[in-house]
Amino acid sequence: MKTAFDFLLGIVPRQIAYAHCDIPCGIYDPHLAQVSAHTVIRMTDLILDLKKEETETGDKEFMHKIARYTKVKEEHAEMVKHEVRIIWGDYFKEEHLKDYPDLHNLVFKIMKLASKTRQEVDKQSASDLLSSVQEFAQIFWKTKNRETVKVSSSYPTGGEIVLPK
Amino acid sequence: MLLLSFFRIIGHSMEPQFKTGDRVLAGYIPYLISQPKIGDIIVFKDRNTERVFVKRIKKIKENRYFVEGDNRKDSLDSGKFGWIEKKEIMGKVISKF
């Protein structure tokens, strides 16, 4: 049963507020890349599940929703690339590559997958993108000597988020 | 300016008050009846990056506001943002949930 709070959550807009900077200031976190990858999956699902209503305004509503979902999918796939690029370019050092020699290949894979999720409506690519970003997050936290744990995302996409313990 | 909105926090600059993943409710309603004051935690849009940030008001001077994160070691402040104006304030953080 929905509470008044759930109702409020449903009608009030939700946004992201950054308590963050990119000087570089030493503050790096792959969390947003993971959240964005989940969003790509969610938008892909919404597009794939969308049915055109056989009504007078059905076509317009269909196109409107497709446009909105696609816009958000585009933005978040790009955000994945942006966040991963920052961590890869600003945080990772050559010495990390000794322990994680496939890091460059992983980042390359993420870039390609993120582009693919923009070009196509492909659930598998979106899922692969999240898996790769999670792998990237695990490597990131290991370089900080932090064990990681996968917790339920609690998003409509299901799946998990990698967090430091 | 927004009447009411939920925000998900990304970053460390407002720790220990807010951590990454926390959700807060913010709105402009409090500032319809009173002025922003020192100590208020606000959300505002950075005029350079168009990103929305959450910070605490530390100083007020001639209707301009100097903001800073609670976690000063890891936070940008108005030295980066410049003193922000009231019109840039989107709302006051009302509660965390």
Contacts between the chains, C-beta under 8 A, distances in Angstrom:
chain1	res1	chain2	res2	distance
A	5	B	97	7.9
A	9	B	6	6.9
A	12	B	4	5.2
A	12	B	5	6.0
A	12	B	6	5.6
A	12	B	25	7.6
A	13	B	2	7.3
A	13	B	5	4.7
A	13	B	6	7.1
A	14	B	5	6.9
A	14	B	6	4.4
A	14	B	7	7.2
A	14	B	8	6.9
A	15	B	5	5.8
A	15	B	6	7.3
A	15	B	7	5.3
A	15	B	8	7.6
A	15	B	52	6.0
A	16	B	7	6.5
A	16	B	8	5.2
A	16	B	9	8.0
A	16	B	10	5.6
A	16	B	52	6.7
A	17	B	7	4.0
A	17	B	8	7.3
A	17	B	9	5.8
A	17	B	10	7.4
A	17	B	24	7.3
A	17	B	26	7.7
A	17	B	43	5.0
A	17	B	52	5.0
A	17	B	53	6.3
A	17	B	54	4.0
A	18	B	10	5.4
A	18	B	11	5.3
A	18	B	51	5.4
A	18	B	52	6.6
A	18	B	53	5.1
A	18	B	54	7.2
A	19	B	9	5.6
A	19	B	10	6.9
A	19	B	11	3.6
A	19	B	12	6.3
A	19	B	13	4.0
A	19	B	14	4.2
A	19	B	15	7.8
A	19	B	18	6.4
A	19	B	20	7.8
A	19	B	53	7.1
A	19	B	54	5.3
A	19	B	55	7.5
A	19	B	69	5.9
A	19	B	71	7.9
A	19	B	75	7.2
A	20	B	10	5.8
A	20	B	11	3.0
A	20	B	12	7.4
A	20	B	13	6.5
A	20	B	53	7.8
A	21	B	11	7.7
A	21	B	13	7.2
A	21	B	75	7.3
A	21	B	76	4.1
A	21	B	80	6.9
A	23	B	76	7.3
A	23	B	80	7.9
A	25	B	74	6.5
A	25	B	76	7.2
A	26	B	74	7.2
A	27	B	11	6.6
A	27	B	12	5.6
A	27	B	13	7.6
A	27	B	74	5.3
A	29	B	10	7.6
A	29	B	11	7.3
A	29	B	12	7.6
A	29	B	20	6.2
A	31	B	10	6.7
A	31	B	20	5.5
A	31	B	21	7.0
A	32	B	10	5.2
A	35	B	8	7.9
A	35	B	10	8.0
